[in-house]
Each structure stands twice: as C-alpha cells, then as structure tokens.
C-alpha cells in the first residue's frame, strides 16, 4: 500500500519535471515572423512556410498575410495569421499554437526606380505586434512582442531584390510553471487519501489534488528583448506575382542568449491590386491612367479656373449687344427734350468818326 502511494507521488513529480522542461524551451523569441514582404508597390496576399532548426527542437510556421499599400507606394499595412508548432528535443509531444500579426512597413527609396517601380536601393522600417501562444497537454506559453526593425532592399535588376534586415522584439512573456517541490500530500490523512481494505489501493480525493496543484502551479511573467536578423530574396515574376525566399537567425531568450535557431522558408505573393501610379515613371503613369484620374490631375492645375467649357468656346467673341427692352404698352411716352435756344445775333461794330470832328453826335 505504501509502495503504491509513493509510486503515485513519484509519477506526479515526474509530470511536474516534464512541465518545467517545457518551460525552459518555451521562452521569448518563439513568436511568428513579422514581415511577409518588403515590396510596398501594390496590395497583395502572401502564403508562406518556414522551418526552424534548433538544439532545443524544431519549429514549423504556416503563414497567411493580407497586405494593403497606400497611394504613395511607401507604406504597407500587413496583417497575418500564423499556425506555429514546436517539437522539443526531449519531449514526445508537439506544442501547437497560433499567432496574429499587425505590422506597418515603411519604405523610402534612396536611388531611382526601374520601369515597373522596383527601387534600386531603399531604406525600410517595420514596427508592430506579433502575439503568439503555444498550447498543449503539457505546456501553455504566451509571448506578446512589440517588434521594431529595419531593412535595406537592394535590387541589382528589376527581377531580383535582396533585403538584409534586423529586428528587436520587446516581449512580455507569460508561462504556466509546475514546481514539484511545492506539491505535498499527507498520506496519513483519511480526508486526503482513501485506502481500499480489500485491494489495498490508495485513492486521492479530487479536493486534495486541486489543493496540491494550487500550491505547486505558478504563473511566471517576465519581460525580455529577443533579437533576429536575416535575409530575404524576392524574385519578381511580373506585375502580379513574386517568389520570396527567407533566411533567419535568432535565439530563444533575451538578446542573443539561449539556444540558437536557424530558419529557412519560402512564400508565394499575389498582387490583388494594380501597382500604384506614384511609383511608376511618368510615361507609364499616363499610359495606364484612367480618364477619371486624368481629369482630377488636370483640375488640380492652378490655371484651371481660366479654362473655358466647349459651350463657352463655341460663342462668337464680337457678338452684337442685345437690343434694349421694349416699352410696355399703355405707359405714357417719355417727355421730349426742349429744342436748344437760338444764339443771339452778333452786335454791329460802331462806325469810326471822321478826322477833325470833336462832337458826340453821330455823323449823318
């Protein structure tokens, strides 16, 4: 009877040790990838797969991303959902999880662009969040990272872009830990252990098991800053599709401490919208521009307020003025203006007096 009780307690301790080993593996740095592509020319969807190799175990990540590009072609809002799993080297079971990502990618070209809008060289920033949870029968782990990183897309040709990148992830981590040293059961207490006198089998009551687990299970909360760096190669197959290849190096833990993880993967990108005109050269923009966009662009000209409509252009510039309105019937005619007064006749000039005359009488 005592042997069976001690055997049961030993099994409980082994289970607790297994969960502690799982906690050692489920640390920061296990979040899903943040960026699906550094191409911000058009809105797209991306289907990807990545596999990680580590001394602690292997990782698998299946990703779906929906990316939305701004009209300037410099901002890409990327939203993703990811299925992740982890197979610990010493464990028999695989931990399964799910992650969601929301990241903004800003790209600033520092050189010219090709005819299809691919920048020859650019500087890119990305920031956002990638909360990830692993759940299994033995391990429950949650990490909530805020990612901040940068990349340098370089395109030796319009068909190929290499992007080396670096990332910091300020992470809050929550883990469920079972500590076997905190589990204690009094085998002599009849309210805890029930012994069958016939078979001499010991049975633990449900309340006793719950009390033991409440004492031995703790929630571990911590903050760390894992780091990642890698290389992305994008093959531009045209205006509608790309093939991306991924390579990444990271560690399980803060900074570059803990087990190292090497990850490789690939993805297929489809553009569900046209490349924004802002990133295309001007002749190509005019060729693919719609009539509505052309009208809006011309109306934005400052001199558009002086333009004439086709109806205004059809009018004769020297047209005769319109006749004066007629006088209504029954109204008295306007008074006639008086004739101008006649000018008075000029006065006769006086006759000069003969020489030698001194009187004032007129000469007859």
Beta strands, then each sheet from edge to edge (+ up, - down):
strand 1: 44-54
strand 2: 57-69
strand 3: 75-88
strand 4: 94-109
strand 5: 122-135
strand 6: 140-157
strand 7: 160-178
strand 8: 193-195
strand 9: 202-204
strand 10: 217-236
strand 11: 241-251
strand 12: 260-271
sheet 1: 1+ 2- 3+ 4- 5+ 6- 7+ 10- 11+ 12- 1+
sheet 2: 8+ 9-
end
